Amino acid sequence: MALLDSDASVDVRDLMQDMGDRARQAARAIALAPTDMKNAALLAIAAGIRARSGEVLEANVRDLAGMRQRDVTPAYQERATLNTERVEAIAQAVEAIAALPDPVGDEIAAWERPNGLKISRVRPPLGVIGIIFESRPNVTVDAAALAMKSGNASILRGGSDTIETNQALYAAIAEGLESVGLPADVVQLVPIRDRAAVGELLTGLNGTVDVIVPRGGKSLVARVQAEARVPVFSHLEGVCHVYVDKAADLEMALDVVVNAKMRRTSICGAAETLLIDAAADRFVGPLVCALQKAGCEVRGDADIQAMAEGVVPASEDDWSTEYGDAIITVGLVNGVEGALDHIARFGSSHTESILTQDEMVAAKFLNECDSAIVMHNASTQFADGGEFGMGAEIGIATGRMHARGPVGLEQLTSFHYVVRGTGQTRPV
């Protein structure tokens, strides 16, 4: 559907309900589509994205110009920016999803009862997924491709700041679906900027939407959690921590900490807080210096300020802030227990990493840290479905129900039970 003007002539409720009705119809087609057909559609989409690269980049230039006029932050603009390499990466991500095993119809478990009934637990699609996201245009394609491969229809509501870029990418998606005989309505992109469209989608559109996946900042996720009338896969902010234990290797810590913060500061897996064991205060100076040399502003508690130059005093809010920028908060804690207590108080249950050569301390951290992803001697920037071998992901679920961590193909399926008998009846 082409981009529509967001004015009084557009009845948002009718528009969204029509999209829901069409998605429900298309859901059956994609749920029954054989793996070869879905893969052919995905490969056609990847080819279409490459063929439309010029159009996509031109649309992105217009979106970025609008963002600059509205004084959107540089960090937010960076998340929205595409170039030739990033467009190619989007196409390659679709091809990677096509190469993954199809989860639909997988038998998760099977057993036989004493009465001869054979019971199996099998994966079906979820149905229709509403996906609400902000500035990253690649999410438009990642979300569509993952939903398709897992047999689901989807309604995508991207950020208004990148609506022209999303429309250009969506054109390749629709063409790819239709080229293999699938309806374009398997994936739909909300064609208006009006935020009322989000509210309508959160209602479930009279039962046509089965689940909502939000991907964005704290305010977006809070709104979704407050207003949604259908189940939600929560992707809360990424207040990610790196804890440097007294038994850490300093050279490793220098490499990992700088990478965890500075490789890409805008992604949800970027480290926002560095915790250092008080028994390893000798690490403070080198770690702070390495971050500052890489261009990072360091905010810290009184201890850190006393041990390193150029440290900005940290406020109480800093400890629970997802900066999405070249800023990090640094503090001392009393060993792994102190780190765990700090993360439990200030973290967002996203991703945490411990740097230590002490396997017992590492095991304690990995077992007791209640976040979606916990790591040992690795950068938090690996918190990504692609890096986990899952292909692209729709987001990192930080809740505790159904899906947790990277939401990939398996997480976009449910399960049901298949019971095979030979005429058994249940005794009175």
N, C-alpha and C positions, 0 to 999 in steps of 0.2 A: 504494500500500500504506500502511495506517495506521501510525502510530508504535507500535512495539512496546516493551515493557519489556525492558531489557537485564539479563536474569538467567539463571539456569541453565536455564530452560525454553526458551530460544532457542538452537538449534543454529546457530551463526554460519556454519559451513562449509556446511551444507546450504542455509541461507537464501541465501548469496551464490552458490552454484552454481546454485540455481534461478533467481536473477536473471540469471546469465550465460546460461543455456540459453534463457530467454525473450527476452533481448536479441538473441541470435543469430538466433532465429526472426523477431523484429521487424525486424532489420536488412535482410532481403530486401524486406520491404514498403516501408520508407522509401527504400531504394536504387532501387526501381522506381517510386516515386511521381512523378507528373508535377509540374512546377513549380507549376502552378495549385493542385494539391491541397496541396502543402507551404505555399504562401503563404496559402491559406484557413485552414489549421490555425494558422499563426502569428498571423493577424489575430484568430482566435477566442480564442487564448491572451491576446493583448493586451486584448481586450474582457473576458475572464474575470478578468484581474488587476484591472482597474478595478472590475468588479462586486464583487470580493472584497476591495477595499481595506480595508474596516473589519475584516474577519477577519484580514487580514495584519497590520495595525497592532496589533490586540489580541494576536496571537501574539508580535509583536515586543516589546511591553511585557512580556509574561511572560518572554521570553528575557533581556531587559535586566535585569529584576529578579533573575533567577538569576545573571547575571554580576556584579551589584553585591554579592550575597551572597557570591560567591566572590572578591571583591576583584580582579576583572579590571581591568586598567589602563584609564584614561579613553580613551587612544588606541585601544585595541582595541574598547572599547564604541562609540566614534564610528564605526568601520568597520562595526559591526553594526547601527547605528541606522537605522531607516526613519521617514519622515514622509510626509505626503500628496504632497509634491513629488517625493520620491525614488521612491515607488511609481509615480507618473505617469511619471517618467523611465524606469523599468523597462519599462512598457508601450510607451512611445514607442520604446525601443531595439528591441523585438521588431518593431514596425511598420517600423522602418528596415531591419531584416534582411530582412523580407518584400519590401521594395522593391529589394533588391540583386539583381544578376544571379545566376542559378543556375550554379555552376561545374560541376555534374555533366554529363558528356558533352562538355564543351568540347574542341575540337581544339587542342592546344597547338602542334603542328608537324606538317607533312606533307611527304613527298617521294616521288619515284618512282625506282626502281632501273633500271639498264640492261636488266634482264631483264623489265621491265614490272610488277614488284610495286609496289603502292602502299602505302606505310607511313605510318601516322599515330600520333601520341602523344595519348592521350585521357584525360581526368580521370574516374576512378571514385571513389566514397566509400572511406574507410578501412575501414569495417565497424562494429565496436563500440568505443566510446571510453570508458574509465574516467576520470572526472574527480574529482580529490580536491582540496578547497579548504577554506579556513578560515572566517573570520567574515563575509564579505560576502554577504548574502542575494541581492543582484542577480546574483551569479555563477550561482546556481541557474538563473535564467531565461536569462541570456546564453548560458551553456554549452549548455543544452537547445536554444535556438533556433538557435544556430550549427551544432550537430551535426545537427539536423533538416534545415535548409536545405541543408547539404552532403551530405545523404543517409545520415547515420550514425545508428545507435542509440547510446544513451549510458546509462551507469550513474553516477549522481552520488552522491558521498559528501561532504556538507557538514560544516562544523564542528558539534560537539555543542552548542556555546553558542547556536547559532541554529537548532536543529533544528525547533522549533515554527514559526518564521517560514518556514523552507524547506518544511515540510509544507503550510502554507497556500498558498504560491506554487505548489507542485507540483500541488495540486488543480486549479488553473486550467489547468495544462499538460496534465494527463491528460484533462480535459473537452474542451479544444480539439482534441486529437488525435482523440478518439473522435467528435467532432461532424462530422468530415469523412470518417469511415470508416477511419482509421488506428488500429492497436492502441495502447493506452496504454503498452504495454511498449516502444515506441520510445524513451521516456524513463522511467527508473526512478530513484527516490531511495531510498538505503539507509535503512531505517526504524529503525535502532538506533544508540545512542550508543557501543556497545562498539568500542574501537579495533581489536579483532581483525578487524573487517570490512575495515579498510584492508589488513591483511596478506593476507587472502584475495583481495582484488581485485588486489593486486600479483602474485599467482601467475599471473594470466591466466585463472583459473577454467577450467582444462582446455581452453585454446585458444579460449574463447568471447570473450575480450577481445583486441583487436588492438593497442591503444596506450593508454598512461596519460598524462594531463596533470595534473601537480600545480600548484596555485596557492596559495601560502602562504609561511610563513616558512622560514628556513634549516633548522630542524630537520625540518620536514615534507619539504622537497625532498631533504635528505640521506638521510632514511629511504627515500624512494621510489627514489632513485638506487641505494641500497645493496641494496634487497630486490627490486626489480621484475624479473620474468622475461620481460617484454615490453618493446618499445621505449617510451621516455619522451621527451616534449617538456618539457625542463627549464625551469621558470620559477624561477630563483634570485632571491635578494633584490635589491632595487633600491638599490645603493650608487651613486647618480647624482651626477655632478660637473658644476659650472659653472666654466669657466676664463675669467677676465677678463684679456684681453691688454692690453699697454701701449697698443695702438691702439684700445682700446674707447672707445665714447661713454659717458661717465659717467652721463648721465641715463638712457640706455637700460639700462645695467647696473644701476642702482638699481631700475628697474621690473622687469626680468627676474629678477634675483636674488631679490627679495622674493617675486615670484609663484612662482618655481620652488620655493622652500622653503615658503611660507606659505599658498598658495591652499588646498590640502588637504594637510596634513602626513602623513596616514596612507597615501596612495596610493604605489604602487611607483615612480612617476615623480617623486616629490618629491626635490629636491636634498638630499643629505646632506653634501656637501663642497663648499666654495667655495675655489678655487685662484686666487690673484692673482699676476700677473707681478711679480717683484721690482723690475722697472724701472718699475712703476706703483704704488709704495707710497703715492702720494698718494691712491689709491682706497680704501685700507684703512679709514681713519676714517669716511668717508661710508657705505661699504657696511656696516660693522659697526653703525654707528649706526642705519641704516635697518632692519636686521634686528632689532636690539634694540627699536626703537620699535614694530615690528610684533608684538612679544611673543615673539621667538625668543631662546633661550639660545645664546650664541656660545662655542664652545670653540676654542682656538687654540694655535699653537706659540709659542715665546718671542718671535719677531719680532712676531707679531700682538698679543700681550699688551703689548708695549712701545709699540705704536702706537695702541692703542685701550683705552678704559676698560671695565671690567666683563667682560673676557674670562676665561673659566674655562680653566685649563690643560688641554690635550688629552693624553690617554693614547695609547699606541700602538694600543690597540684601537679608539679613536674613529675612526681613519682608515678602518676597514673595517666600520663599524657602520651598519646601516639603522635609524635611530631610529624612524621612523614617528611622530614627535612634533616639537614646536617646538624643535628642537635642531639646530645645524649646526656642523661643524668647518671652520675657516678656516686656510689656510696660504699661505705665499709659495713660489713655484717660479721657477726660472730659465727664463723664456720658455716657448714652446710645447713645446720638447723636455722641459723639466722637468715640464710638465703631463702630457704623454704618458707619461713614465716613472712618474709618481705613479699615474696611472690604471691602467697596466698592473700595477703592484704591488698596489694596494689595491682596485681596482674589481671589480664583479661582472658586467661585460660587458652591462649593461642599457642605460643612456642617458647620454650626455655632451653638453654644449653648450659651444661657444666663443663668446665675445662679443668681436668685433673688427671694425674697419673695414678691416683689411688683408686683401685677398682672397687673397694668396699664403699668408699665415699660416693663414687659414681653410681653404684647400685642403689644406695640409699636415696639419692636424688631422683634417679629414674623411677624408682618404685613409689616414692612419696609425693612427687610433684604432680598435682592433678591438673595438667594442661593437656590440650589435644595432641600436642607434639612435644616430646622431651628428647634431648640430644646429649651426646657425650663427645667432647672434643671435635665439634663440628660447628660451622657457621649457621646461624638461624636463617640465613638466606636460602638454605635448602628446603625450607618449609613451602613446598610447591609440589603439586600433583605430577608435573612433568619430571621433576627430579626424583620422585618416588617411583617412577616407572609406570605411572597411571595415565600417561598422556596429559592433556590439559586438564584443568580442574575448574569447577564452577565457583570455588571459594574454599576457605578453610572454616569448617563448622566448629564453633567453640562451645556449643551446647553439649548435652549428655545423652540425647535421645537419637536413636537410629543411626545418623551419620555423625562422625566426629573426625576432625582433621580434614585432609583434602577430600573434597566431594567429587568423586570421579564416577565412572560408569556403574560400578556395583552399588554405590551409595544412591544412585538414581533409580534403583529398582527396589521393589518390596519383595515379599514372598507369600506364597500360598501353598496349601497342602493338597496333594493329589493322592486320592485313596483308591486303590484297585482291589476289587473283590471277586469272588466267584459265586455270588448269591447269598452271602452271609446276612443274617438278620439278627437284631439284638434281642436277647432273651427278655421276657417280661420280668 
